[in-house]
């Protein structure tokens, strides 16, 4: 993942553990890697239960 996004593994870990918010260009790159939109990945109000409306 880090290689595909051209960032360090530490940066990816910090994003995953919510210690770092990626820049907009990096957010688009991450979304592209997963074939999703940035909203689908980085929505701050998302819940763990996909059946719960956001």
N, C-alpha and C positions, 0 to 999 in steps of 0.2 A: 504494500500500500504506500509506504513512504517513498519507495523508488518511483512508483507511478505518479505520485503527486510532487516529486522532486523536493521533498522536505525530509527532515530527520525522523527516525523512529520515535524519538522523544517528543517531537511535535505532534505526531499522530496519537501517541499515548496521552498527552496533555489534552488534546481535543476529546478523546474518548472518555476521559475522566472528568471532563467539564472544568478543567483548570485553565483552559485557553480557548478563546473564540477565534476561529480562523478568519483571515482576511476574506473579503468577498471573492477575489480571484481563486483563492485556495478552496473556498466553499463550493464554487462552481466546478472546480476540478474534481473534488471528492464526489460531488453529486454525479458528475459524468462517469466516473469510475463505476459507480453502482447503478447507473442508468436511471437515476431518480432526479427530482427537482431539489433545489436547496431547501425549499419549504418542507418537503417530505423528510428530510434528514435533520434539519436544524430548527424546527418549530419549537419555541421555548415552552409552549403549553401542551406538548404531546404527553400522552399517558402511556403507561406500560400495558394497559388493556386496550387492544385494538378495537374492541367492541364499544368502547366508551366514546361518545361524541366529543370532539375537541372544542 
